[in-house]
Amino acid sequence: MFLDIFKEFLYLFMEISVLFLSISFLISIVNQKYEGIFKKQLGNDKISSYFKAIFLGALTPFCSCSTIPLLKAFLEAKVKLSVCLAYLFTSPLINPIIFAMLFVAFGLKLSLIYVIFLVVFIFIISFIFSKFKEEDFLKITTKYSTPNIFTQNAKNFNKVVFKQSSCCVNSQNKEQHKINFKKLFKESFRNYKKILPYIVIAMLVGAFIHDFIPQETLQKYLNGNEIVSIILAAFLGVLLYLRVETIIPIGLVLLQMGISQGVIMSFLIAGAGCSLPELILLKQMFKMKFLFLFVVIILSVAISFGIFINII
């Protein structure tokens, strides 16, 4: 048992570490090459910014923990918190892989309802957050005080290499940014070391609770009163650490055992949308007030969608 937990920990730790370093490195290159692209595309409260964030989240097939590196990059690029949350809520719940698996397992109708319901709900919730002060939820040091790859790049903005062009019109010089890949990687690694203790703790928790509850137990406790079962499924989902790609096959087995689609979808959304390891990682950036609201929102989405599916 302990050997299995250790193997799972190594797998999760390596996955998150590689993702964090590679995403941070890639984002820093893009941000320096195309100065302020994230701020320009996502940095306002326009309706389009929310849907861009949702679309980006839908293109990134990450689990709940794997969304953290890109979320952190957006916050450091000073993208609005409410827009960042649209990405945070979307990424683990909607992507082409999930849609394909839902289509195969449950059919086109349920798959489309799942996507439309989540997009609408995520947009509304994210937009509501725009009405509050960001300082109420964010730790100040995360967004304003902590040195990061983006602010350091901004300081180096004037360090431009000029190349003399022969026979150019009006003798104008062309400005080109010289990207120091080694320096950017070192900065990404420094950011990684700051969050490393949170990663270790989160992945230990994730490894311990991974597939902790067997399918027989789920069938036993989720086969009673529909409303109670949907609520219980949501709470069980939050306590576990599972990818949607893992939950869907489990859900298909539960469906064959007689568990309703509403209960299964409640379990799927809660399990993929929130987990204890993710909350540990988010604690580095957010106050406890936000973490509480985050759990409540995911549970609300899961339970409301489960009831909605059973009604229709």
LINURPE-V744903 format. One record per residue. N is the residue number from 1. RES is the residue in three letters. NEAR is the number of other ideal C-beta (glycine too) atoms within 12 Angstrom. D_CENTER is the distance of its C-alpha to the mean C-alpha in Angstrom with 2 decimals. Layout:
# LINURPE-V744903
N,RES,NEAR,D_CENTER / N,RES,NEAR,D_CENTER
This chain:
# LINURPE-V744903
1,MET,12,29.49 / 2,PHE,11,28.74 / 3,LEU,10,28.83 / 4,ASP,15,26.20 / 5,ILE,21,23.97 / 6,PHE,17,24.64 / 7,LYS,16,23.89 / 8,GLU,27,20.55 / 9,PHE,29,19.76 / 10,LEU,19,20.86 / 11,TYR,18,18.80 / 12,LEU,37,15.49 / 13,PHE,27,16.54 / 14,MET,19,17.54 / 15,GLU,27,14.47 / 16,ILE,40,12.11 / 17,SER,30,14.99 / 18,VAL,20,15.62 / 19,LEU,35,12.11 / 20,PHE,39,12.06 / 21,LEU,30,15.63 / 22,SER,23,15.57 / 23,ILE,32,12.68 / 24,SER,39,14.27 / 25,PHE,30,17.62 / 26,LEU,24,16.95 / 27,ILE,36,15.44 / 28,SER,43,18.46 / 29,ILE,28,20.83 / 30,VAL,25,19.63 / 31,ASN,38,19.73 / 32,GLN,35,23.19 / 33,LYS,19,24.54 / 34,TYR,18,23.47 / 35,GLU,23,23.81 / 36,GLY,21,21.36 / 37,ILE,23,19.78 / 38,PHE,34,16.41 / 39,LYS,23,18.53 / 40,LYS,18,20.79 / 41,GLN,26,18.37 / 42,LEU,37,15.91 / 43,GLY,24,18.05 / 44,ASN,20,19.86 / 45,ASP,21,19.86 / 46,LYS,18,21.13 / 47,ILE,18,20.05 / 48,SER,18,19.33 / 49,SER,32,16.64 / 50,TYR,37,14.55 / 51,PHE,24,15.17 / 52,LYS,30,14.52 / 53,ALA,45,10.97 / 54,ILE,39,10.66 / 55,PHE,26,12.53 / 56,LEU,32,10.49 / 57,GLY,40,7.31 / 58,ALA,30,10.03 / 59,LEU,20,11.34 / 60,THR,31,8.66 / 61,PRO,26,9.24 / 62,PHE,36,6.65 / 63,CYS,38,6.82 / 64,SER,43,5.14 / 65,CYS,43,6.51 / 66,SER,38,6.14 / 67,THR,44,2.95 / 68,ILE,44,5.60 / 69,PRO,40,8.35 / 70,LEU,35,7.66 / 71,LEU,48,6.72 / 72,LYS,42,9.92 / 73,ALA,44,11.71 / 74,PHE,44,11.42 / 75,LEU,41,12.72 / 76,GLU,38,15.40 / 77,ALA,35,16.36 / 78,LYS,27,16.99 / 79,VAL,41,15.02 / 80,LYS,35,15.54 / 81,LEU,39,13.35 / 82,SER,38,13.54 / 83,VAL,42,12.38 / 84,CYS,45,9.35 / 85,LEU,43,8.58 / 86,ALA,44,9.24 / 87,TYR,43,6.43 / 88,LEU,46,4.00 / 89,PHE,44,6.30 / 90,THR,43,6.89 / 91,SER,41,4.74 / 92,PRO,45,5.64 / 93,LEU,48,8.75 / 94,ILE,43,10.40 / 95,ASN,31,11.56 / 96,PRO,18,15.19 / 97,ILE,24,15.39 / 98,ILE,39,14.49 / 99,PHE,30,16.91 / 100,ALA,19,19.54 / 101,MET,29,19.47 / 102,LEU,37,19.67 / 103,PHE,20,22.48 / 104,VAL,18,24.37 / 105,ALA,29,24.01 / 106,PHE,29,24.42 / 107,GLY,17,25.71 / 108,LEU,15,24.95 / 109,LYS,15,25.57 / 110,LEU,30,23.01 / 111,SER,27,20.37 / 112,LEU,17,21.07 / 113,ILE,26,21.23 / 114,TYR,42,17.81 / 115,VAL,30,16.21 / 116,ILE,19,18.48 / 117,PHE,27,18.09 / 118,LEU,42,14.29 / 119,VAL,28,14.52 / 120,VAL,25,17.37 / 121,PHE,32,15.99 / 122,ILE,40,12.68 / 123,PHE,31,14.99 / 124,ILE,25,17.46 / 125,ILE,31,15.30 / 126,SER,37,13.71 / 127,PHE,27,17.28 / 128,ILE,19,18.73 / 129,PHE,32,16.74 / 130,SER,27,18.45 / 131,LYS,15,21.71 / 132,PHE,20,21.12 / 133,LYS,16,21.52 / 134,GLU,28,18.50 / 135,GLU,17,20.58 / 136,ASP,17,20.54 / 137,PHE,30,16.93 / 138,LEU,36,16.21 / 139,LYS,25,18.18 / 140,ILE,17,20.58 / 141,THR,18,20.71 / 142,THR,33,17.08 / 143,LYS,28,17.64 / 144,TYR,16,21.38 / 145,SER,12,23.09 / 146,THR,24,21.18 / 147,PRO,18,22.43 / 148,ASN,34,19.89 / 149,ILE,38,20.17 / 150,PHE,36,20.14 / 151,THR,23,22.84 / 152,GLN,24,24.89 / 153,ASN,34,24.74 / 154,ALA,21,25.95 / 155,LYS,14,28.88 / 156,ASN,23,29.79 / 157,PHE,17,29.72 / 158,ASN,12,33.51 / 159,LYS,18,34.01 / 160,VAL,16,34.69 / 161,VAL,15,36.84 / 162,PHE,15,39.67 / 163,LYS,14,41.43 / 164,GLN,12,44.92 / 165,SER,14,45.39 / 166,SER,9,48.88 / 167,CYS,8,50.45 / 168,CYS,12,47.53 / 169,VAL,9,48.17 / 170,ASN,7,49.10 / 171,SER,10,48.40 / 172,GLN,12,44.75 / 173,ASN,15,42.43 / 174,LYS,15,39.05 / 175,GLU,15,36.15 / 176,GLN,15,33.68 / 177,HIS,23,30.80 / 178,LYS,18,31.32 / 179,ILE,24,28.05 / 180,ASN,20,28.49 / 181,PHE,16,26.07 / 182,LYS,13,27.31 / 183,LYS,21,26.73 / 184,LEU,31,23.20 / 185,PHE,21,22.35 / 186,LYS,19,24.09 / 187,GLU,34,22.09 / 188,SER,38,18.78 / 189,PHE,22,20.35 / 190,ARG,23,21.40 / 191,ASN,36,17.91 / 192,TYR,31,16.89 / 193,LYS,18,19.91 / 194,LYS,25,18.95 / 195,ILE,37,15.81 / 196,LEU,21,17.64 / 197,PRO,16,19.13 / 198,TYR,32,15.87 / 199,ILE,37,14.65 / 200,VAL,24,18.06 / 201,ILE,26,18.16 / 202,ALA,37,14.74 / 203,MET,41,15.66 / 204,LEU,26,19.14 / 205,VAL,29,18.05 / 206,GLY,39,15.81 / 207,ALA,32,18.83 / 208,PHE,24,21.21 / 209,ILE,26,19.70 / 210,HIS,31,18.52 / 211,ASP,24,20.64 / 212,PHE,24,22.57 / 213,ILE,27,23.92 / 214,PRO,15,26.09 / 215,GLN,27,26.33 / 216,GLU,15,29.84 / 217,THR,18,28.67 / 218,LEU,35,26.09 / 219,GLN,26,28.94 / 220,LYS,18,31.28 / 221,TYR,24,29.30 / 222,LEU,39,27.57 / 223,ASN,24,30.82 / 224,GLY,18,32.45 / 225,ASN,16,32.27 / 226,GLU,24,29.61 / 227,ILE,21,28.20 / 228,VAL,21,28.28 / 229,SER,33,26.72 / 230,ILE,40,23.78 / 231,ILE,28,23.18 / 232,LEU,31,23.72 / 233,ALA,47,21.36 / 234,ALA,40,18.49 / 235,PHE,27,19.36 / 236,LEU,38,19.79 / 237,GLY,47,16.40 / 238,VAL,38,14.71 / 239,LEU,29,17.12 / 240,LEU,38,16.28 / 241,TYR,42,13.69 / 242,LEU,40,13.57 / 243,ARG,36,11.80 / 244,VAL,41,12.66 / 245,GLU,27,14.98 / 246,THR,27,16.76 / 247,ILE,41,17.00 / 248,ILE,34,18.57 / 249,PRO,23,21.58 / 250,ILE,36,22.03 / 251,GLY,43,22.01 / 252,LEU,22,24.61 / 253,VAL,21,26.80 / 254,LEU,37,26.54 / 255,LEU,29,27.51 / 256,GLN,15,30.53 / 257,MET,20,31.38 / 258,GLY,17,31.68 / 259,ILE,34,28.43 / 260,SER,30,27.65 / 261,GLN,37,24.83 / 262,GLY,38,23.74 / 263,VAL,41,23.36 / 264,ILE,47,21.48 / 265,MET,48,18.97 / 266,SER,46,18.52 / 267,PHE,48,17.90 / 268,LEU,53,15.46 / 269,ILE,50,13.20 / 270,ALA,44,13.48 / 271,GLY,44,13.10 / 272,ALA,48,9.94 / 273,GLY,50,8.29 / 274,CYS,43,9.35 / 275,SER,41,11.24 / 276,LEU,31,13.61 / 277,PRO,40,12.27 / 278,GLU,46,8.86 / 279,LEU,32,11.26 / 280,ILE,29,13.40 / 281,LEU,41,11.03 / 282,LEU,39,10.15 / 283,LYS,27,13.94 / 284,GLN,31,14.62 / 285,MET,40,13.40 / 286,PHE,37,14.05 / 287,LYS,23,17.23 / 288,MET,16,17.96 / 289,LYS,19,18.59 / 290,PHE,31,15.00 / 291,LEU,26,13.86 / 292,PHE,18,16.65 / 293,LEU,25,15.77 / 294,PHE,34,12.14 / 295,VAL,29,13.75 / 296,VAL,22,16.48 / 297,ILE,32,14.45 / 298,ILE,41,12.62 / 299,LEU,31,16.13 / 300,SER,29,17.77 / 301,VAL,39,15.82 / 302,ALA,43,16.47 / 303,ILE,35,20.08 / 304,SER,30,20.94 / 305,PHE,40,19.81 / 306,GLY,40,21.71 / 307,ILE,28,24.77 / 308,PHE,26,24.53 / 309,ILE,33,24.59 / 310,ASN,24,27.55 / 311,ILE,15,29.39 / 312,ILE,14,29.28
